[in-house]
Every structure is written in C-alpha cells, then in structure tokens.
C-alpha cells in the first residue's frame, strides 16, 4: 500500500442555493500553485462533480486570481457556478478585503479577464454576480431533421417544442449551448434524455450542451423553469448552470419572451427534477436594441472542507 506524502486542503460549496444540499456543488482548491497539469485532471475526476476549480496566480496584473476549471473529463475555458462558488469560498477564507455594499474584483480564466461583484451585508458576502462575455447568436436549428433529432435526444414529442413558436438556437456567453423552448412544465419534467443522442445533436449544432426551458414554473418568484444536459463535457444533468443561464437570458431578450427594458432581470429555477433546487438571477443590459452586458448571480453556502491525501 502506498503511503500518501502530500496533503492539499479543499473546500466545497453549494452554489445558487441558500441552504445545504441544493444548487450545484463545486469543489475549490484555494491554492493550486504546486499542482501539475495531470494532477488538476486527476483531482477533478476524484471529486467527480460537474466542476472543480483550481486557484492559481494570475498572468495579468489586473486580475486578483486566475481560475482553472475542470470537469471530471476535461478542462473548460469558462463556467458560471464555479466562479460564484469560488469567490464565495475565497471571501469566507478572508483571501481579500471586503467593502460594503459591493466589492468588485477582476479574475482571469482561459478566455480572458472578467469582472465579479461581491454584494456584502454585515461583513459577509450575500450574493456574487459575474459578468459574462457578450452573447453570440450562433445559429438556429431550422430543418425538420434537426428538430426531430433534438426531440428524440430529449425523449419528447416534437410538438412540445414547435407549439412554442420559438426557435431552437445556439447561444454563447462563454460556452455555446443549444436553447430549446418547451411549451409546458409537464413536458420538461417528463424529459428522458439520451446521453448519446445529446452528444450527437450537440456535435452537429456546435454546442456543449442543451438547455431546455419553459415559462411555466414551480415557484411563483421564477420567470422560467430550466433543465441542462451537457453530455459532451461529461455532465449528465446539471442542477444549476451559470454560463447557460446567461445564454438563455440573452435568448429570452432577443426573442421577446420576457418584458425587455434597459435592464432586464430574469429569475430562473433549475435542478428540481434531480432534487437540487436552484435559484439563478440573470441581468441583461441593453442599449439601442442591442445586448451590451450580461451578469449572472446568486447565493452560495460552504458545505464541506477537508484534505486530499496523495
């Protein structure tokens, strides 16, 4: 038996939740300076969460930290809930000063520098909002064959999609996702997705996952109910997806699904089908009928800390 020779602290938070066992869990290695590339992936596989974040020194002096984000199978350039969870944990560890009501920093990831806002109440972080890249609208699934393949991959009747009279559209605010509108909450809850089919559809559409939404919700506070399937990056169903929620916010504004103003705030519920209810806030800032900025935010709670021995 090999005796471990190294000890590495780690932390775990539930993101887009205000109580344990909800939202989307993320593991955070708050100091990953001495890890190798291979160890990044090995640790993410060991954690076996949708994402594990490794905090390393920034390469740009404008950033306070650099975040490297890994799924169990690969590194991804950008994500939503890992950023929010990481900054919540780093603030809890007092890694940087906080000022009320809002503390602003810039972080680095593999696609550049992005602002993050920490909303502070009584000296602690209550909400974290991250600014996402400007949305890119990468095309719609217009053919009958595309519609058939999407509905088959989701295990649902295509009329549940067509009756919305909205497009299936690939949108990116950092990661491309196929947005699929569905008419009823019952149809969304009844989805029986096929991972192989999801992979095939995503490869064809150039997306990393499929986000399904309906304007019929479980909670009165929510504007849309969503589910996210990301088999191409090793995630069967994600309980709360910050990057895809930003893309959905852009889609909702572009297609007039919600009331649009200079600032459009959309509340999204996700994770209910897998018993991890999540609340995500998306803010879409528009000017001259063009989307200028998207922010995604929510709460988080630390649920575990420990040491990796290896």
BELSUL-V21008 format. One record per residue. RES is the residue in three letters. SS is DSSP state (helix for helix, strand for strand, loop for the rest). OMEGA is omega as a letter, one per 40 degrees, with the letter a starting at -180 (NA if undefined). BURIAL is b if it has 9 or more other C-alpha atoms within 8 Angstrom, else e. Layout:
res: <RES	RES>
ss: <SS	SS>
omega: <OMEGA	OMEGA>
burial: <BURIAL	BURIAL>
//
This chain:
res: <UNK	UNK	UNK	UNK	UNK	UNK	UNK	UNK	UNK	UNK	UNK	UNK	UNK	UNK	UNK	UNK	UNK	UNK	UNK	UNK	UNK	UNK	UNK	UNK	UNK	UNK	UNK	UNK	UNK	UNK	UNK	UNK	UNK	UNK	UNK	UNK	UNK	UNK	UNK	UNK	UNK	UNK	UNK	UNK	UNK	UNK	UNK	UNK	UNK	UNK	UNK	UNK	UNK	UNK	UNK	UNK	UNK	UNK	UNK	UNK	UNK	UNK	UNK	UNK	UNK	UNK	UNK	UNK	UNK	UNK	UNK	UNK	UNK	UNK	UNK	UNK	UNK	UNK	UNK	UNK	UNK	UNK	UNK	UNK	UNK	UNK	UNK	UNK	UNK	UNK	UNK	UNK	UNK	UNK	UNK	UNK	UNK	UNK	UNK	UNK	UNK	UNK	UNK	UNK	UNK	UNK	UNK	UNK	UNK	UNK	UNK	UNK	UNK	UNK	UNK	UNK	UNK	UNK	UNK	UNK	UNK	UNK	UNK	UNK	UNK	UNK	UNK	UNK	UNK	UNK	UNK	UNK	UNK	UNK	UNK	UNK	UNK	UNK	UNK	UNK	UNK	UNK	UNK	UNK	UNK	UNK	UNK	UNK	UNK	UNK	UNK	UNK	UNK	UNK	UNK	UNK	UNK	UNK	UNK	UNK	UNK	UNK	UNK	UNK	UNK	UNK	UNK	UNK	UNK	UNK	UNK	UNK	UNK	UNK	UNK	UNK	UNK	UNK	UNK	UNK	UNK	UNK	UNK	UNK	UNK	UNK	UNK	UNK	UNK	UNK	UNK	UNK	UNK	UNK	UNK	UNK	UNK	UNK	UNK	UNK	UNK	UNK	UNK	UNK	UNK	UNK	UNK	UNK	UNK	UNK	UNK	UNK	UNK	UNK	UNK	UNK	UNK	UNK	UNK	UNK	UNK	UNK	UNK	UNK	UNK	UNK	UNK	UNK	UNK	UNK	UNK	UNK	UNK	UNK	UNK	UNK	UNK	UNK	UNK	UNK	UNK	UNK	UNK	UNK	UNK	UNK	UNK	UNK	UNK	UNK	UNK	UNK	UNK	UNK	UNK	UNK	UNK	UNK	UNK	UNK	UNK	UNK	UNK	UNK	UNK	UNK	UNK	UNK	UNK	UNK	UNK	UNK	UNK	UNK	UNK	UNK	UNK	UNK	UNK	UNK	UNK	UNK	UNK	UNK	UNK	UNK	UNK	UNK	UNK	UNK	UNK	UNK	UNK	UNK	UNK	UNK	UNK	UNK	UNK	UNK	UNK	UNK	UNK	UNK	UNK	UNK	UNK	UNK	UNK	UNK>
ss: <loop	loop	loop	loop	loop	loop	strand	strand	strand	strand	strand	strand	strand	strand	strand	loop	loop	loop	loop	loop	loop	loop	loop	strand	strand	strand	strand	strand	strand	loop	loop	loop	loop	loop	loop	loop	helix	helix	helix	helix	helix	helix	helix	helix	helix	helix	helix	loop	loop	loop	loop	strand	strand	strand	strand	strand	loop	loop	loop	loop	loop	loop	loop	loop	strand	strand	strand	strand	strand	strand	loop	loop	loop	loop	strand	strand	loop	loop	loop	loop	helix	helix	helix	helix	helix	helix	helix	helix	helix	helix	helix	helix	loop	loop	loop	loop	loop	loop	loop	loop	loop	strand	strand	strand	strand	strand	strand	strand	strand	loop	loop	strand	strand	strand	strand	strand	strand	strand	strand	strand	strand	loop	loop	strand	strand	strand	strand	strand	strand	strand	strand	strand	loop	loop	loop	strand	strand	strand	strand	strand	loop	loop	loop	helix	helix	helix	helix	helix	helix	helix	helix	helix	helix	helix	loop	loop	loop	loop	helix	helix	helix	helix	loop	loop	loop	loop	loop	loop	strand	strand	strand	strand	loop	loop	loop	strand	strand	strand	strand	strand	strand	loop	loop	loop	helix	helix	helix	helix	helix	loop	loop	loop	loop	loop	helix	helix	helix	helix	helix	helix	helix	helix	helix	helix	helix	loop	loop	loop	loop	strand	strand	strand	strand	strand	loop	loop	loop	loop	loop	loop	loop	loop	loop	strand	strand	strand	strand	strand	strand	strand	helix	helix	helix	loop	strand	strand	strand	strand	loop	loop	loop	helix	helix	helix	helix	helix	helix	helix	helix	helix	helix	helix	helix	helix	loop	loop	loop	loop	loop	loop	loop	loop	strand	strand	strand	strand	strand	strand	strand	strand	loop	helix	helix	helix	loop	loop	loop	strand	strand	strand	strand	strand	strand	strand	strand	strand	strand	loop	loop	strand	strand	strand	strand	strand	strand	strand	strand	strand	loop	strand	strand	strand	strand	strand	strand	strand	strand	strand	strand	loop>
omega: <i	i	i	a	a	a	a	i	i	a	a	i	i	a	a	i	i	i	a	i	i	i	a	a	i	i	a	i	a	i	a	a	a	a	i	i	a	a	i	a	i	a	i	i	i	i	i	i	i	i	i	a	i	a	a	i	a	i	i	a	i	a	i	i	i	i	i	a	a	i	i	a	a	i	i	a	a	i	a	a	i	i	a	i	a	a	i	a	a	i	i	i	i	i	i	a	i	i	i	e	a	i	a	i	i	i	i	i	a	i	i	a	a	i	i	a	i	i	a	i	i	i	i	a	i	i	i	i	i	i	a	i	i	a	i	i	a	i	a	i	a	a	i	i	i	i	i	a	i	a	i	i	i	i	a	i	a	i	i	i	a	a	i	a	i	a	i	a	i	a	i	i	a	i	a	i	i	i	a	i	i	a	a	i	i	i	i	a	a	a	i	a	i	a	i	i	i	i	a	a	a	i	a	a	a	a	i	a	i	i	i	i	i	i	i	a	i	a	a	a	a	i	i	i	a	i	a	i	a	i	a	i	i	a	a	i	a	a	i	a	a	a	a	i	i	i	i	i	i	i	a	i	a	a	i	a	i	i	a	i	i	i	i	a	a	i	a	i	a	i	a	a	i	i	i	a	a	i	a	i	i	i	a	a	a	i	a	i	i	i	a	a	i	i	i	a	i	a	i	i	i	a	a	i	a	i	i	i	a	NA>
burial: <e	e	e	e	e	e	b	e	b	b	b	b	b	b	b	b	b	e	e	b	e	b	b	b	b	b	b	b	b	b	e	b	e	e	e	e	e	e	e	b	b	e	e	b	b	e	b	b	b	b	b	b	b	b	b	b	e	b	e	e	e	e	b	b	b	b	b	b	b	b	b	b	b	e	b	b	b	b	b	b	b	b	b	b	b	b	b	b	b	b	b	b	e	e	e	e	e	b	e	b	e	b	b	e	b	b	b	b	b	e	e	e	b	b	b	b	b	b	b	b	b	e	e	b	b	b	b	b	b	b	b	b	e	b	b	e	e	e	e	e	b	e	e	e	e	b	b	b	b	b	b	b	b	b	b	b	e	b	e	b	b	b	e	b	e	e	b	b	b	b	b	b	b	b	b	b	b	b	b	b	b	b	b	b	b	e	b	b	e	e	b	e	b	b	b	e	b	b	b	e	b	b	b	e	b	e	b	b	b	b	b	b	b	b	b	b	b	e	e	e	e	b	b	b	b	b	b	b	b	b	b	b	b	b	b	e	b	b	b	b	b	b	b	b	b	b	b	b	b	b	b	b	b	e	e	e	e	e	e	e	e	e	b	b	e	b	b	b	b	b	b	b	e	e	e	b	b	b	b	b	b	b	b	b	b	b	e	e	e	e	b	b	b	b	b	b	b	b	b	b	b	b	b	e	e	e	e	b	e	e>
//
